[in-house]
Amino acid sequence: MRKQQRRPVSTPCVQWQAQLASLHRNDLLPREREALRAHLLECSACAQAQADYRAMDAALRSLPPVAPLPQLPRELAEAVYKQQRGTRMLKDDMQTKGITGDLEVIDLDEQLAKRARKVGSRPALPPRPERHVSRPVRIISSLVAVLVVAVLAGGALFLFSDHSGPDSSVTGSQVPLNAKVLYTTSPEIPGQVKKASIYAVNPQNGSTYWKTTFKTKLAINELVPYKNTLFAPGEDGNLYALSAKTGKVLWKYALKDTSSGNVPDSPIAYGNTVYFSTDSGFYAVSIYDGKLLWHVAKPCKPRPSNGIVDPACTHDLSAVANGKVYGFFDGLYAFDASNGKQLWHNAQLLTKGFSNVVISGKYLYTIAGLHLDVLDAVDGRQVDVPALATSGEANGLLGADGVVYYSTANQFVALQGTEVLWRQNYSGVLPMAFSQKTLFVETMNPLEATSKAFGSYFYALDASTGKIKWHWGEKAPDGQGVWGPGYSIAWDGRLYFFSMGQVKGNKWVEGLWVLHDGKRDFYPLQD
């Protein structure tokens, strides 16, 4: 007879394990229950884990009580019975409480009292004789109590102090529930060139929630949380997954070969997987534990080029959308996101400096060839866009709200499908971010002026027309270059990014920039 195998319990997200293990509805605050409810709607792993927990609870409650041994004293037998059945029973109230499975408490003592009134009460037990507890027993009990207090105190000290591990250390506190937060990295710390830090920052005042310091530099300029997790590639050959709430490292994936600068790069999270590129190809690992799901080897070998990237053989992971992974090797490839199987290859599209790819609807847009190419995202075939007819080399590409924004050296164009929505004669515009029908762009010269005033200028444009709403900018000091922000994000009609800023005493420090209504707020980064 073949032994029946039992299905293992599903593994939930690490940051939601405690909430899923809660038995009583009052174990969680209302906002925590609501957050769990929302998470279960989008996370199949946690939803399955919750269903498994409920099934186990139901199975345990259905077990018959074990009959006490006949030789036990009556009061001890009753105590054993009551402990087995519990002083409270939990009834699943999922039908009325919703998907979170909030639980309703039933007092077993009250139920037993009702049953006793129906069948008659049992004779009262004789009074329990007083028992003498010996001095050694009292001493041992006191020692045990002291040890319990010490363990609890040590646990509290661990929870509320710095967490250090072999790869990183964390300082600060966790991000409050439902709080807005921005994440940034300091690529190099003065005097500690082999270290880098990630900061969780309050966008309202620039204060730091937590800071995680690594024992390696990080190869990243963009940190966007996905399912409450941040993914940071290290120059030590590890891809780190951090809790976006606490900054603690959850897991790491270590490359087997880290020779010749083979390090993780450009992580993109999609579904239950995080994808990244290395000099040896593309990788897909689980976002929950870092387990390798598949690897596509680089199909070409770069030609010797004195340190210059060979455009005929790169390793740029560009986008993940609609169940497909898009990236460049010897041309543009599309792979099945679930297993890494190659779907198509366009050998004519070689990257010449940009690996930007935007997927919008059924089309793929890229400026890899220093001009805009539009492809069918399903099969990779070229799509003709006669209405485009722009001149000059590509400068930037951004997709938002079903529209693609494309800039060249002398024009800025909005596309929907293959239709041009509007066109503005803006020179050298770089699209940055989108929020509340507002498109944020950066340029090194004022858009309104006919003469050049070299500097850093930021504009908020009406996304439906391309017309200017407001701007903020400053001219560069004579003989000096201009700075530019790295990754930027827009919320509530405001633009946020991290860059150098001037404080009292004309000192330049790294900090958070907030641009709104033609004004600038600057908050120095706090350690």
C-alpha positions as CSV (number, residue, x, y, z in Angstrom):
1,M,0.0,0.0,0.0
2,R,1.4,3.3,-1.0
3,K,1.9,5.7,1.8
4,Q,-0.1,8.9,1.4
5,Q,2.1,12.0,1.3
6,R,0.9,15.1,3.2
7,R,1.1,18.5,1.6
8,P,3.4,20.8,3.5
9,V,2.0,24.0,5.0
10,S,2.5,27.0,2.7
11,T,5.3,29.4,3.7
12,P,4.0,32.9,4.2
13,C,5.9,36.2,3.8
14,V,8.4,36.6,6.7
15,Q,7.0,40.0,7.7
16,W,3.4,38.6,8.0
17,Q,4.1,35.4,9.9
18,A,3.2,36.9,13.3
19,Q,0.0,38.4,12.1
20,L,-1.1,35.2,10.4
21,A,-0.4,33.2,13.6
22,S,-2.7,35.4,15.7
23,L,-5.6,33.3,17.1
24,H,-7.9,36.0,18.5
25,R,-9.2,39.1,16.8
26,N,-8.0,41.3,19.6
27,D,-4.4,40.1,19.1
28,L,-4.2,42.6,16.3
29,L,-5.0,46.3,16.3
30,P,-7.8,47.4,13.9
31,R,-5.2,48.9,11.5
32,E,-3.1,45.8,11.6
33,R,-6.2,43.6,10.7
34,E,-7.0,46.0,7.9
35,A,-3.4,45.8,6.6
36,L,-3.4,42.0,6.8
37,R,-6.8,42.0,5.0
38,A,-5.3,44.0,2.1
39,H,-2.1,41.9,2.0
40,L,-4.1,38.7,1.7
41,L,-5.9,40.0,-1.3
42,E,-2.7,40.4,-3.3
43,C,-0.5,37.6,-1.8
44,S,-1.5,34.1,-2.7
45,A,1.2,32.5,-0.5
46,C,-0.1,34.2,2.7
47,A,-3.7,33.5,1.7
48,Q,-2.9,29.8,1.3
49,A,-0.9,29.8,4.6
50,Q,-3.9,31.2,6.4
51,A,-6.2,28.6,4.8
52,D,-3.7,25.9,6.0
53,Y,-3.7,27.3,9.5
54,R,-7.5,27.2,9.6
55,A,-7.6,23.6,8.4
56,M,-5.1,22.6,11.1
57,D,-7.1,24.4,13.7
58,A,-10.3,22.7,12.6
59,A,-8.6,19.3,12.6
60,L,-7.3,19.8,16.1
61,R,-10.6,20.9,17.4
62,S,-12.3,17.8,15.9
63,L,-10.1,15.4,17.9
64,P,-11.8,13.6,20.7
65,P,-10.6,14.4,24.2
66,V,-8.2,11.8,25.7
67,A,-9.8,10.0,28.6
68,P,-7.8,10.5,31.8
69,L,-6.3,7.5,33.5
70,P,-8.6,6.0,36.1
71,Q,-6.0,6.0,38.9
72,L,-5.5,9.8,38.8
73,P,-7.1,11.9,41.6
74,R,-10.4,13.4,40.5
75,E,-9.3,17.0,40.7
76,L,-6.1,16.3,38.6
77,A,-8.2,14.4,36.1
78,E,-10.5,17.4,35.8
79,A,-7.5,19.7,35.4
80,V,-6.1,17.5,32.6
81,Y,-9.4,17.4,30.8
82,K,-9.9,21.2,31.1
83,Q,-6.4,21.8,29.8
84,Q,-6.9,19.5,26.8
85,R,-10.1,21.2,25.8
86,G,-9.1,24.7,26.8
87,T,-10.9,27.4,28.7
88,R,-12.0,29.0,25.4
89,M,-13.0,27.6,22.1
90,L,-12.5,29.5,18.9
91,K,-15.1,29.5,16.2
92,D,-14.2,30.6,12.7
93,D,-16.4,33.6,11.9
94,M,-15.1,34.0,8.3
95,Q,-18.6,34.4,6.8
96,T,-19.4,37.5,8.8
97,K,-15.9,38.9,9.4
98,G,-14.5,38.7,5.9
99,I,-11.4,37.3,4.4
100,T,-9.1,38.0,7.4
101,G,-10.9,35.2,9.3
102,D,-11.4,37.2,12.5
103,L,-12.3,34.8,15.4
104,E,-15.2,34.9,17.8
105,V,-14.5,33.7,21.4
106,I,-16.8,31.2,23.0
107,D,-16.5,30.7,26.8
108,L,-16.3,26.9,27.4
109,D,-17.0,27.2,31.1
110,E,-20.3,28.9,30.2
111,Q,-21.2,26.1,27.7
112,L,-20.4,23.4,30.3
113,A,-22.5,25.2,32.9
114,K,-25.5,25.2,30.5
115,R,-25.0,21.5,29.9
116,A,-24.7,20.8,33.6
117,R,-28.1,22.5,34.3
118,K,-29.7,20.2,31.7
119,V,-28.3,16.9,32.9
120,G,-27.9,17.7,36.6
121,S,-25.0,18.9,38.6
122,R,-22.3,16.5,39.8
123,P,-21.6,16.2,43.6
124,A,-19.4,18.8,44.9
125,L,-15.8,17.8,45.4
126,P,-14.4,17.6,48.9
127,P,-12.3,20.5,50.1
128,R,-8.7,20.3,48.8
129,P,-6.3,19.8,51.6
130,E,-3.5,22.4,52.1
131,R,-0.2,21.2,50.7
132,H,3.2,22.0,52.2
133,V,5.8,23.2,49.7
134,S,9.3,22.4,50.7
135,R,12.0,25.0,50.9
136,P,14.1,23.5,48.1
137,V,11.0,23.6,45.8
138,R,10.4,27.3,46.7
139,I,14.1,28.1,45.9
140,I,14.0,26.3,42.6
141,S,10.8,28.1,41.6
142,S,12.3,31.5,42.5
143,L,15.4,30.7,40.3
144,V,13.2,29.7,37.4
145,A,11.2,32.9,37.7
146,V,14.5,34.9,37.7
147,L,15.7,33.1,34.6
148,V,12.4,33.7,32.8
149,V,12.6,37.5,33.6
150,A,16.2,37.5,32.4
151,V,15.3,35.8,29.1
152,L,12.4,38.2,28.5
153,A,14.6,41.2,29.3
154,G,17.3,39.9,26.9
155,G,14.7,39.5,24.2
156,A,13.4,43.0,24.7
157,L,17.0,44.4,24.6
158,F,17.5,42.5,21.2
159,L,14.3,43.9,19.7
160,F,15.0,47.5,20.6
161,S,18.8,47.7,20.0
162,D,21.0,47.6,16.9
163,H,20.8,44.4,14.9
164,S,24.2,43.3,13.6
165,G,24.8,40.4,11.3
166,P,27.8,39.1,9.2
167,D,26.9,41.3,6.3
168,S,25.1,44.4,7.8
169,S,24.0,46.3,10.8
170,V,20.8,48.2,11.5
171,T,20.2,51.3,13.6
172,G,17.0,53.3,14.2
173,S,13.4,52.2,14.6
174,Q,10.9,50.5,12.2
175,V,8.7,52.5,9.8
176,P,5.3,53.3,11.4
177,L,2.2,51.5,9.8
178,N,0.8,53.3,6.8
179,A,3.6,55.9,6.9
180,K,5.0,57.2,3.6
181,V,8.7,56.5,3.3
182,L,11.5,57.1,0.8
183,Y,14.6,54.9,0.5
184,T,18.1,56.0,-0.6
185,T,21.6,54.8,-0.6
186,S,24.9,56.5,0.2
187,P,27.3,54.8,-2.3
188,E,30.4,55.5,-0.4
189,I,31.1,56.6,3.2
190,P,34.2,58.9,3.6
191,G,37.0,56.8,5.1
192,Q,35.0,53.6,4.6
193,V,35.1,53.2,0.8
194,K,34.1,49.5,1.1
195,K,30.9,50.2,2.9
196,A,27.5,51.7,1.9
197,S,24.3,52.4,3.7
198,I,20.5,52.4,2.9
199,Y,18.3,54.9,4.6
200,A,14.5,54.8,5.2
201,V,13.5,58.5,5.3
202,N,10.4,60.4,6.3
203,P,9.5,62.5,3.3
204,Q,7.7,65.1,5.4
205,N,10.8,66.3,7.4
206,G,13.8,64.2,6.1
207,S,14.2,62.3,9.4
208,T,15.6,58.8,9.3
209,Y,13.5,55.9,10.4
210,W,16.3,53.3,10.1
211,K,19.7,52.9,8.5
212,T,21.3,49.7,7.3
213,T,25.1,49.7,6.8
214,F,26.6,47.0,4.6
215,K,30.2,45.7,4.6
216,T,30.3,46.2,0.8
217,K,29.4,48.9,-1.7
218,L,26.1,48.6,-3.5
219,A,25.5,48.6,-7.2
220,I,22.2,50.4,-7.2
221,N,20.7,53.9,-7.7
222,E,17.0,53.0,-7.3
223,L,15.3,51.5,-4.3
224,V,11.5,50.8,-4.6
225,P,9.8,48.6,-2.1
226,Y,7.9,45.6,-3.5
227,K,5.6,43.6,-1.1
228,N,7.4,45.3,1.8
229,T,10.8,44.2,0.6
230,L,13.8,46.1,-0.8
231,F,16.3,44.4,-3.2
232,A,19.9,45.7,-3.1
233,P,22.7,44.3,-5.2
234,G,26.1,44.3,-3.5
235,E,29.5,44.5,-5.2
236,D,30.4,41.5,-3.1
237,G,28.3,39.3,-5.4
238,N,25.2,39.1,-3.2
239,L,21.7,40.2,-3.9
240,Y,20.3,41.3,-0.5
241,A,16.6,41.3,0.4
242,L,15.7,43.8,3.2
243,S,12.5,44.4,5.2
244,A,11.3,47.8,4.0
245,K,9.8,48.2,7.5
246,T,12.8,47.4,9.7
247,G,15.9,47.4,7.4
248,K,16.8,43.9,8.5
249,V,18.3,41.6,5.9
250,L,15.8,38.8,5.3
251,W,17.9,36.7,2.9
252,K,20.7,37.0,0.3
253,Y,21.5,35.2,-2.9
254,A,25.2,34.6,-3.5
255,L,26.6,34.3,-7.0
256,K,28.9,31.3,-7.4
257,D,31.3,33.2,-9.7
258,T,32.2,36.7,-8.7
259,S,35.3,37.0,-10.9
260,S,35.8,39.9,-13.4
261,G,33.2,42.1,-11.7
262,N,30.4,39.6,-12.0
263,V,27.9,41.2,-9.6
264,P,24.1,41.5,-9.5
265,D,22.6,44.5,-11.2
266,S,19.2,46.1,-12.0
267,P,16.8,44.0,-9.8
268,I,13.2,44.1,-10.9
269,A,10.4,42.5,-8.8
270,Y,7.4,41.0,-10.5
271,G,4.8,38.5,-9.1
272,N,6.6,36.3,-6.6
273,T,10.0,36.7,-8.3
274,V,12.9,39.2,-8.4
275,Y,14.9,39.2,-11.6
276,F,18.4,40.6,-12.1
277,S,21.3,40.6,-14.5
278,T,25.0,39.8,-14.2
279,D,27.8,39.5,-16.6
280,S,26.9,35.8,-16.9
281,G,23.2,36.3,-17.8
282,F,19.8,36.8,-16.3
283,Y,18.6,35.3,-13.0
284,A,15.2,34.7,-11.4
285,V,14.9,34.0,-7.6
286,S,12.0,33.8,-5.2
287,I,11.2,37.0,-3.3
288,Y,10.4,35.0,-0.2
289,D,13.7,33.1,0.4
290,G,16.1,33.9,-2.5
291,K,15.8,30.4,-4.0
292,L,17.0,30.2,-7.6
293,L,14.2,29.6,-10.0
294,W,16.0,29.8,-13.3
295,H,19.1,31.3,-15.0
296,V,19.6,32.2,-18.6
297,A,23.2,32.2,-19.7
298,K,24.7,35.0,-21.7
299,P,24.5,33.8,-25.3
300,C,27.4,35.9,-26.6
301,K,31.0,36.8,-25.8
302,P,32.0,40.5,-25.8
303,R,34.8,41.5,-28.1
304,P,38.0,43.1,-26.6
305,S,37.3,46.8,-26.4
306,N,39.7,48.4,-23.9
307,G,37.1,48.6,-21.1
308,I,34.3,50.0,-23.4
309,V,31.0,48.1,-23.3
310,D,30.6,46.1,-26.5
311,P,27.1,47.1,-27.8
312,A,27.0,43.7,-29.7
313,C,27.1,41.8,-26.4
314,T,25.7,43.4,-23.2
315,H,23.7,42.1,-20.3
316,D,21.0,44.7,-19.6
317,L,17.8,43.7,-17.9
318,S,15.3,46.3,-19.0
319,A,11.7,45.5,-18.1
320,V,9.3,42.8,-16.8
321,A,5.7,42.9,-17.8
322,N,2.8,40.8,-18.9
323,G,4.6,37.6,-17.9
324,K,7.7,38.4,-20.0
325,V,11.3,39.5,-19.2
326,Y,12.9,41.9,-21.6
327,G,16.6,42.6,-21.9
328,F,19.6,43.0,-24.1
329,F,22.4,40.6,-25.0
330,D,23.3,40.5,-28.7
331,G,20.1,42.3,-29.5
332,L,16.8,42.5,-27.6
333,Y,15.3,39.3,-26.1
334,A,12.0,38.4,-24.5
335,F,11.8,35.4,-22.1
336,D,9.0,33.7,-20.3
337,A,9.0,35.1,-16.8
338,S,8.0,31.8,-15.2
339,N,10.7,29.5,-16.6
340,G,13.2,31.6,-18.6
341,K,12.3,30.1,-22.0
342,Q,13.2,32.4,-24.9
343,L,10.2,33.8,-26.7
344,W,11.8,36.0,-29.4
345,H,15.0,37.8,-30.3
346,N,15.4,41.0,-32.3
347,A,19.0,41.0,-33.4
348,Q,18.8,44.4,-35.1
349,L,18.2,46.2,-31.8
350,L,21.6,46.8,-30.2
351,T,21.9,49.0,-27.2
352,K,24.1,52.1,-27.9
353,G,24.0,53.7,-24.5
354,F,20.4,53.3,-23.3
355,S,18.7,50.1,-22.3
356,N,15.4,51.9,-21.5
357,V,12.3,49.8,-22.3
358,V,8.7,50.7,-21.7
359,I,5.8,48.3,-22.1
360,S,2.5,50.0,-22.7
361,G,-0.5,48.1,-23.9
362,K,0.6,45.7,-26.7
363,Y,3.6,47.8,-27.7
364,L,7.2,47.9,-26.5
365,Y,9.1,51.2,-26.7
366,T,12.9,51.5,-26.5
367,I,15.6,54.1,-27.2
368,A,18.4,51.6,-27.2
369,G,19.4,52.7,-30.7
370,L,19.5,56.4,-29.7
371,H,16.1,56.9,-31.4
372,L,12.7,55.6,-30.6
373,D,11.8,52.1,-31.8
374,V,8.3,50.6,-31.4
375,L,7.9,46.9,-31.4
376,D,5.0,44.4,-31.0
377,A,5.6,43.2,-27.4
378,V,4.3,39.7,-28.3
379,D,6.6,38.8,-31.2
380,G,9.2,41.5,-31.3
381,R,8.4,42.7,-34.8
382,Q,9.0,46.4,-35.7
383,V,6.0,48.7,-35.8
384,D,5.9,51.7,-38.0
385,V,4.9,55.1,-36.5
386,P,4.7,57.6,-39.4
387,A,3.3,60.4,-37.2
388,L,6.4,60.4,-34.9
389,A,9.0,61.9,-37.3
390,T,11.2,63.4,-34.7
391,S,14.8,64.5,-35.2
392,G,17.8,64.4,-33.0
393,E,19.2,61.7,-30.7
394,A,17.0,60.3,-27.9
395,N,17.3,61.9,-24.5
396,G,14.8,60.1,-22.3
397,L,11.8,57.7,-22.1
398,L,9.1,57.3,-19.5
399,G,5.8,55.4,-19.4
400,A,2.9,56.5,-17.1
401,D,-0.8,56.1,-17.0
402,G,-1.0,54.4,-20.4
403,V,1.1,57.2,-22.1
404,V,4.7,57.1,-23.3
405,Y,6.8,60.3,-23.0
406,Y,9.8,60.5,-25.4
407,S,12.4,63.3,-25.6
408,T,15.1,64.2,-28.1
409,A,17.6,66.9,-28.3
410,N,15.0,69.4,-29.5
411,Q,11.5,67.9,-29.0
412,F,9.3,66.3,-26.4
413,V,6.5,64.0,-27.5
414,A,3.6,62.1,-25.8
415,L,2.5,58.8,-27.5
416,Q,-0.5,56.6,-26.8
417,G,-0.1,53.4,-28.8
418,T,1.1,54.7,-32.2
419,E,-0.8,58.0,-31.9
420,V,1.0,61.3,-31.1
421,L,-1.1,63.1,-28.4
422,W,1.0,66.3,-28.3
423,R,4.4,67.6,-29.2
424,Q,6.4,70.5,-27.6
425,N,9.6,72.1,-28.9
426,Y,11.5,71.6,-25.7
427,S,15.3,71.0,-25.9
428,G,17.2,68.5,-23.8
429,V,14.3,67.5,-21.6
430,L,14.7,64.4,-19.4
431,P,11.4,62.9,-18.1
432,M,11.6,62.0,-14.4
433,A,8.4,61.1,-12.7
434,F,4.6,61.3,-12.9
435,S,1.9,62.2,-10.3
436,Q,-1.7,63.5,-10.4
437,K,-1.7,64.3,-14.1
438,T,1.6,66.1,-13.7
439,L,4.8,65.2,-15.5
440,F,8.1,66.2,-14.0
441,V,11.1,66.8,-16.2
442,E,14.7,68.1,-15.8
443,T,16.7,70.2,-18.2
444,M,20.0,72.1,-18.1
445,N,18.6,75.3,-19.7
446,P,15.3,77.2,-19.1
447,L,12.5,76.1,-21.4
448,E,11.1,79.6,-21.7
449,A,14.4,81.4,-22.5
450,T,15.9,81.8,-25.9
451,S,19.4,82.2,-24.6
452,K,21.1,79.6,-22.6
453,A,21.6,79.8,-18.8
454,F,23.5,76.7,-17.9
455,G,22.2,75.2,-14.7
456,S,19.7,72.7,-13.1
457,Y,16.0,73.4,-13.9
458,F,12.9,71.3,-13.0
459,Y,9.5,71.7,-14.6
460,A,6.0,70.5,-13.7
461,L,4.1,70.0,-17.0
462,D,0.4,69.3,-17.6
463,A,0.5,65.7,-18.7
464,S,-2.4,66.2,-21.2
465,T,-0.9,69.1,-23.1
466,G,2.8,69.4,-22.2
467,K,2.4,73.0,-21.1
468,I,4.3,74.4,-18.1
469,K,2.5,74.5,-14.7
470,W,5.5,75.7,-12.6
471,H,9.2,75.4,-12.4
472,W,12.2,75.7,-10.0
473,G,15.8,76.1,-11.0
474,E,19.1,77.7,-10.4
475,K,22.0,78.8,-12.6
476,A,25.3,77.0,-12.2
477,P,28.1,79.1,-10.8
478,D,30.5,80.3,-13.5
479,G,33.1,77.7,-14.4
480,Q,31.3,74.9,-12.6
481,G,29.3,72.0,-13.8
482,V,25.7,71.1,-12.8
483,W,24.5,68.3,-10.6
484,G,21.7,65.9,-11.4
485,P,19.6,63.7,-9.2
486,G,19.5,60.0,-9.4
487,Y,16.3,58.1,-8.9
488,S,13.2,60.4,-8.3
489,I,9.6,59.7,-7.3
490,A,6.5,61.8,-7.3
491,W,3.6,61.8,-4.7
492,D,0.7,64.1,-4.4
493,G,1.9,66.4,-7.1
494,R,5.3,66.8,-5.5
495,L,8.7,65.7,-6.8
496,Y,11.2,63.9,-4.4
497,F,14.8,63.0,-5.0
498,F,18.1,62.7,-3.2
499,S,21.0,64.9,-4.2
500,M,23.6,67.3,-2.9
501,G,22.3,70.6,-1.4
502,Q,23.8,73.6,0.2
503,V,23.4,74.4,3.9
504,K,24.7,77.1,6.2
505,G,28.3,78.0,5.7
506,N,28.0,77.1,2.0
507,K,28.6,73.5,2.9
508,W,27.4,70.8,0.4
509,V,25.7,67.7,1.9
510,E,23.6,64.9,0.7
511,G,19.9,65.3,1.4
512,L,16.2,65.1,0.4
513,W,14.9,67.6,-2.2
514,V,11.1,68.3,-2.3
515,L,9.9,70.5,-5.2
516,H,6.3,71.8,-5.2
517,D,4.5,74.9,-6.5
518,G,7.8,76.4,-7.7
519,K,9.4,76.1,-4.3
520,R,12.2,73.8,-3.0
521,D,12.5,72.2,0.5
522,F,15.8,70.6,1.4
523,Y,16.4,68.2,4.3
524,P,20.0,67.1,5.0
525,L,20.3,63.3,5.4
526,Q,20.5,62.3,9.0
527,D,22.5,59.5,10.4
